[in-house]
């Protein structure tokens, strides 16, 4: 059975590092992928948010 993936947006402390959207099973996995893709340490991540669909409109 495949794990359900959720969309996460990861923000970094450094404003020069653009936020990145990641589909992952959980926030921990999203952090690991984001850090690897941006070439930063996991400590450089400021916040991880689940992207929710906007149902207005």
Backbone bond lengths (Angstrom), bond angles and torsions (degrees), N, CA, C in turn:
res aa  C-N    CA-C-N  psi(-1)  N-CA   C-N-CA  omega(-1)  CA-C   N-CA-C  phi
1 X - - - 1.445 - - 1.527 109.04 -
2 X 1.319 116.93 129.50 1.460 122.13 -179.27 1.525 110.51 -77.66
3 X 1.329 114.94 144.35 1.464 119.71 177.04 1.521 109.68 -75.59
4 X 1.315 115.25 143.19 1.450 121.11 176.91 1.524 108.88 -75.79
5 X 1.329 116.95 129.10 1.457 121.17 179.04 1.521 109.98 -97.10
6 X 1.327 116.09 144.46 1.449 122.61 178.52 1.523 108.81 -119.31
7 X 1.338 116.93 146.85 1.471 119.09 177.83 1.531 110.91 -82.37
8 X 1.324 116.96 129.64 1.462 123.19 178.32 1.517 109.12 -123.64
9 X 1.324 116.98 145.38 1.468 122.12 170.69 1.519 106.42 -112.51
10 X 1.329 115.68 126.66 1.453 121.87 -177.37 1.523 108.38 -109.15
11 X 1.349 115.68 128.33 1.456 122.98 178.52 1.522 108.72 -110.61
12 X 1.325 115.50 145.79 1.465 121.83 -176.67 1.529 110.69 -112.50
13 X 1.342 116.63 156.15 1.466 121.69 177.80 1.527 110.96 -64.02
14 X 1.310 117.51 -39.68 1.463 122.66 -178.43 1.529 109.66 -78.69
15 X 1.350 118.38 118.50 1.470 120.08 -179.69 1.533 113.26 -65.63
16 X 1.327 116.91 -15.68 1.465 120.80 177.05 1.537 111.88 -74.42
17 X 1.334 117.33 -18.95 1.459 121.87 179.76 1.528 107.43 -96.17
18 X 1.320 115.93 113.74 1.460 121.16 -176.31 1.532 111.14 -68.72
19 X 1.342 116.72 146.09 1.468 119.52 174.33 1.534 109.65 -59.12
20 X 1.315 115.81 156.37 1.459 120.64 -179.33 1.527 108.89 -134.56
21 X 1.331 115.75 142.39 1.460 121.53 175.77 1.520 108.82 -99.42
22 X 1.338 115.74 132.02 1.464 122.77 -176.28 1.520 108.78 -132.56
23 X 1.310 118.21 137.10 1.457 122.44 169.33 1.522 107.03 -95.59
24 X 1.338 115.94 121.84 1.463 120.35 -176.98 1.520 110.16 -149.41
25 X 1.319 115.74 165.08 1.467 121.28 -179.30 1.526 111.84 -72.43
26 X 1.360 116.47 -31.51 1.462 119.88 179.58 1.530 109.18 -156.15
27 X 1.342 115.80 173.42 1.461 121.26 -176.40 1.528 111.82 -62.48
28 X 1.321 117.52 -37.60 1.471 120.42 -179.55 1.524 110.64 -61.72
29 X 1.315 116.20 -45.85 1.470 120.08 179.04 1.523 110.76 -64.62
30 X 1.330 117.16 -38.41 1.469 120.99 178.59 1.525 110.33 -62.77
31 X 1.344 117.25 -41.71 1.463 121.66 177.98 1.525 111.09 -60.21
32 X 1.325 116.37 -45.82 1.464 120.87 -177.90 1.526 111.32 -62.52
33 X 1.324 116.49 -44.71 1.467 120.55 -179.22 1.526 110.18 -66.48
34 X 1.329 117.01 -43.89 1.469 120.91 -179.10 1.524 111.23 -62.13
35 X 1.317 117.54 -44.92 1.463 120.99 179.57 1.528 110.76 -61.26
36 X 1.324 115.86 -42.24 1.467 120.00 179.33 1.524 111.20 -65.43
37 X 1.330 117.05 -45.25 1.476 120.61 -177.45 1.524 112.48 -67.37
38 X 1.329 117.45 -34.45 1.463 120.69 -179.36 1.530 112.08 -90.97
39 X 1.332 117.03 -7.51 1.458 120.82 177.58 1.522 113.12 69.02
40 X 1.334 116.36 37.31 1.470 121.75 179.77 1.520 109.14 -124.38
41 X 1.334 115.30 169.11 1.461 118.92 175.68 1.526 109.22 -79.67
42 X 1.328 117.95 155.36 1.470 120.44 177.34 1.529 112.36 -57.88
43 X 1.331 118.65 -25.71 1.453 122.01 177.65 1.521 113.73 -69.20
44 X 1.332 117.55 -14.07 1.463 121.95 179.32 1.525 112.05 -79.53
45 X 1.326 116.67 -8.16 1.466 121.33 -178.57 1.525 109.07 -83.85
46 X 1.332 115.87 127.28 1.455 121.58 -178.30 1.510 111.41 -88.28
47 X 1.349 117.41 -45.81 1.464 120.00 178.46 1.518 111.01 -156.36
48 X 1.328 113.97 156.13 1.463 122.77 177.49 1.524 106.67 -125.54
49 X 1.321 116.35 124.28 1.463 120.39 -178.32 1.526 110.02 -124.39
50 X 1.321 115.80 141.96 1.460 120.15 172.49 1.518 106.96 -76.41
51 X 1.317 117.35 131.98 1.458 121.42 177.54 1.521 107.89 -83.30
52 X 1.314 114.75 120.79 1.461 120.33 179.88 1.518 108.46 -105.00
53 X 1.333 115.84 142.79 1.463 120.09 178.11 1.515 110.26 -68.19
54 X 1.309 116.16 141.88 1.452 121.19 175.18 1.536 106.89 -86.23
55 X 1.330 117.49 114.95 1.464 121.38 -176.17 1.520 112.17 -92.86
56 X 1.342 117.79 0.02 1.460 120.71 178.05 1.512 109.90 -86.50
57 X 1.304 115.92 112.93 1.459 118.75 173.35 1.443 113.47 102.43
